[in-house]
Amino acid sequence: MSSFRAAGSELPFQETPIAPADGGLSRRSFIATAALASAVPLGASAAPAAARGQGRPHAPAEPDFGPNVRVFDPATPTADIQAALDAAAQQQVTSEFGTGRFAFLFKPGSYDVDAQLGYYTSVAGLGLSPDDVTVNGAVRVEGQPQPGGGDSALTNFWRSAENLAVNPTDGINWWAVSQAAPLRRVHIRGQLFLFPRQGGFSSGGFIADSVVDGQVINASQQQWLTRNSSVASWSNGVWNQVFAGVTGAPEQSFPDPPYTTLPTTPVSREKPFLYVDATGRYRVFLPALRHDTAGATWSTGHTPGSSIPIEQFFIAKPSDSVRTINKALAQGKHLLLTPGIYELTGTIKVKWAGTVVLGLGFATLTPVGGAVAMRVDDVRGVRIAGLLFDAGEAESRSLLEIGSGRGRRSDPQDPTSVQDVFFRVGGAGPGRTGTALVVNSDNVLLDHIWAWRADHGSGVGWTVNTAESGVVVNGDNVLATGLFVEHFQKYNVVWNGDHGRTIMFQNELPYDPPNQAAYRHHGVNGYAAYKVADSVRHHEGWGLGSYCFFNIDPTIHVSHSFEVPVRKDVRFHDLLTVSLNGAGVIDHVINDHGDAAQGTATVPVDVVSYPVG
C-alpha cells in the first residue's frame, strides 16, 4: 500500500504486492526487495550508481514499445520530431476507421513543435508533472472540412493528450473534438478553444486533472465534462456543460446557461501514466484515491500516489497471443498494451488484485469467434485505462466484464477503475455484442467511458451491428464520471446496483430503427436511454442528456429517455432531451415528467430536478 502526506510533500514509494482472488498473499507479482530497492521518493534525486556501490553510472535500456511508439528527448532534432508528427497527422487525420495506431512520448524538456492529432493518436509527456514537458507551439485537433465549406468536429474521435504543458504560439490551443478524445493532466498556458476554427458543430468531450491559465471557449460543444481541474473562466455552453471539482468553473445555473456545477468530485482517482524517473528508468505512476476534492492533483505539488517499475509489466505487442498475455498476467505481471490491433481468440483474464492494464496509442482489442475480450475477477484495486474494445463479427456476450457476479470482493478505499476506455460496435466492419461493458463488482469508478454502436462507417445497420445495451451495472457503489453511451438497440444503460451515481451522461438513441414496431416493448414506445431498475433504492445523477435522430423513420416515438423508480432517494438533477432536426419524438424526459422533445427547432426540454417537489 502507498503512504503519503499532503500534496507537495515528499512521497515515499511502497510497492503493493498483487494478491490472488482469495485475498491471500501467497503469490507475488514481483520480487518486493527489488521493487523497493529501485523506488525513489518523489522530488528527490537518485544517488549515482557508483555511490550505491554498483560501479559506473550507465543509461538504462529503453523498453521495447514496438514500432508505433516514438520516444523523443530534448536532444532529438526538432526537424525529426516535426517530420514524425506531420507524417502521422497526414495519415491519420482522415483515417476514421483505419488500422494505424500511434503514441508519441516526450521525455522531460522543452520542444518547439506543432502536434496535430489525427485518429488513434496519443501525445504524452514522460515527466512526473505536466510542467516537466513543455511544447512551445501546439497540441491541437482541427475540424474536418465539410462539403460546401466550413468545418465540423462531430466525428473527431479517438485521440488524446496528457501529462504535458503547452505554450500556444498565438496564445490559443485548439481542441476541436467529440467523444473519446480526452485531455488529462495538461497545462494550457493560454486559452483553450474547443470548437473548429470555422465555427462548425462539435459534440462533446472530457477534461480532467488539468489547468488552463486562460479562458476556455466552448462555443459549439453540445456537452462536456470538466473534472478536478482549474480554469481562468468558461465562456458558454450549448445544452449540457458539467463541472465537478473545478476551480474557476461557472456557478450552477442550469438550464440557462446550461451549467451543472458540483463544488467537488465525491470520489476520484486519476489515470495511471508512464513516466521516466530521475535515473532514466521507466515507471508507471498510480495516483492515489481522493474524496471530495477540487482542482488538479499536481497544481500545488506532486500528485499523491505510488509507482511501479516498468520491469513489472508485460509489454505486449499485437502479435502476442492471448495465451502469452494470460501467462504473464497469471505470473503476476501488470500489462502494458502497445499501439495496434489485437485479435483475441480468447479472453484476457485479469485475476490478481491491484493489476494495472494500460494501453498506449489506442491499443485496440477485437474478439474473434465470439469471445469476451477481457474479464476481471472479483478482486480489488484493478486499474484499466487507455483501451479501445472493437466488437468482432461473431457476437460476444460482452466486450469487458468487471467481476463475475458470483461474489463481490472489493474495497471502497481501493476501487477498481476503468478510465479512457472506449467501445465500438461496427464502423470498422461488422461487429456484434450483447453488451459492451458489464460491471458486476461493487466499488468501481467509471471515468470517461464511450460506448458507441456505430451510426456510420462499414458494417452498419439495424440487423448488422447488433448490440442491446452499452453499459450494464450490477454492482453497488459504482460512480461514473463522464458516461457517454450511444445508439444501442434497447436500453443504452441499465443500472441494477444500489447507491450508483453518475456525473454527466451523454446519449443519442439509435438512429436506425426501421419502424415503431421494431422499437417498442411491453406496450412502451422505444427504450429509455438510462434505466434504473425498479429494485434500486438509492441512485443519483447530475447533468444528463439524451437525444433522438430517427433518420430511417422520423415518425418514431420514445416514451421517455430516463426510466427510474419513484423513491425519495432516487434523485436526478439537470436533465434534458432533444429531438435533432425533428427526426422523431421523445414524449417525456423522465418517467412521465417533462414535455415532448419534438420539432425542427432542435430545442431542448429541461427538467431541473426529479422527483419534482
C-alpha positions, 0 to 999 in steps of 0.5 A: 500500500502507498503512504503519503502526506499532503500534496507537495510533500515528499512521497515515499514509494511502497510497492503493493504486492498483487494478491490472488482472488482469495485475498491471500498473499501467497503469490507475488507479482514481483520480487518486493526487495527489488521493487523497493530497492529501485523506488525513489521518493518523489522530488528527490534525486537518485544517488549515482550508481557508483555511490550505491556501490554498483560501479559506473553510472550507465543509461538504462535500456529503453523498453521495447514499445514496438514500432508505433511508439516514438520516444523523443528527448530534448536532444532529438532534432526538432526537424525529426520530431516535426517530420514524425508528427506531420507524417502521422497527422497526414495519415491519420487525420482522415483515417476514421476507421483505419488500422494505424495506431500511434503514441508519441512520448516526450521525455522531460524538456522543452520542444518547439513543435506543432502536434496535430492529432489525427485518429488513434493518436496519443501525445504524452509527456514522460515527466512526473508533472505536466510542467516537466514537458513543455511544447512551445507551439501546439497540441491541437485537433482541427475540424474536418472540412465539410462539403460546401465549406466550413468545418465540423468536429462531430466525428473527431474521435479517438485521440488524446493528450496528457501529462504535458504543458503547452505554450500556444504560439498565438496564445490559443490551443485548439481542441476541436473534438467529440467523444473519446478524445480526452485531455488529462493532466495538461497545462494550457498556458493560454486559452483553450478553444474547443470548437473548429476554427470555422465555427462548425458543430462539435459534440462533446468531450472530457477534461480532467486533472488539468489547468488552463491559465486562460479562458476556455471557449466552448462555443459549439460543444453540445456537452462536456465534462470538466473534472478536478481541474482549474480554469481562468473562466468558461465562456458558454455552453450549448445544452449540457456543460458539467463541472465537478471539482473545478476551480474557476468553473461557472456557478450552477445555473442550469438550464440557462446557461446550461451549467451543472456545477458540483463544488467537488468530485465525491470520489476520484482517482486519476489515470495511471501514466508512464513516466521516466524517473530521475535515473532514466528508468521507466515507471508507471505512476498510480495516483492515489484515491481522493474524496471530495476534492477540487482542482488538479492533483499536481497544481500545488505539488506532486500528485499523491500516489505510488509507482511501479517499475516498468520491469513489472509489466508485460509489454505486449505487442499485437502479435502476442497471443492471448495465451502469452498475455494470460501467462504473464498476467497469471505470473503476476505481471501488470500489462502494458498494451502497445499501439495496434490491433489485437485479435483475441481468440480468447479472453484476457483474464485479469485475476490478481488484485491491484493489476494495472492494464494500460494501453498506449496509442489506442491499443485496440482489442477485437474478439474473434469467434465470439469471445469476451475480450477481457474479464476481471475477477472479483478482486480489488484495486484493478486499474484499466485505462487507455483501451479501445474494445472493437466488437468482432463479427461473431457476437460476444456476450460482452466486450469487458466484464468487471467481476463475475457476479458470483461474489463481490470482493472489493474495497471502497478505499481501493476501487477498481477503475476503468478510465479512457476506455472506449467501445465500438460496435461496427464502423470498422466492419461488422461487429456484434455484442450483447453488451459492451461493458458489464460491471458486476463488482461493487466499488468501481469508478467509471471515468470517461467511458464511450460506448458507441454502436456505430451510426456510420462507417462499414458494417452498419445497420439495424440487423448488422451491428447488433448490440442491446445495451452499452453499459450494464451495472450490477454492482453497488457503489459504482460512480461514473464520471463522464458516461457517454453511451450511444445508439444501442438497440434497447436500453443504452444503460441499465443500472441494477446496483444500489447507491450508483451515481453518475456525473454527466451522461451523454446519449443519442438513441439509435438512429436506425430503427426501421419502424415503431414496431421494431422499437417498442416493448411491453406496450412502451414506445422505444427504450429509455436511454438510462434505466434504473431498475425498479429494485434500486433504492438509492441512485443519483445523477447530475447533468444528463442528456439524451437525444433522438435522430430517427433518420430511417423513420422520423415518425418514431416515438420514445416514451421517455429517455430516463426510466427510474423508480419513484423513491425519495432517494432516487434523485436526478438533477439537470436533465434534458432531451432533444429531438435533432432536426425533428427526426422523431419524438421523445414524449417525456424526459423522465418517467412521465415528467417533462414535455415532448422533445419534438420539432425542427427547432432542435430545442431542448426540454429541461427538467431541473430536478426529479422527483419534482417537489 
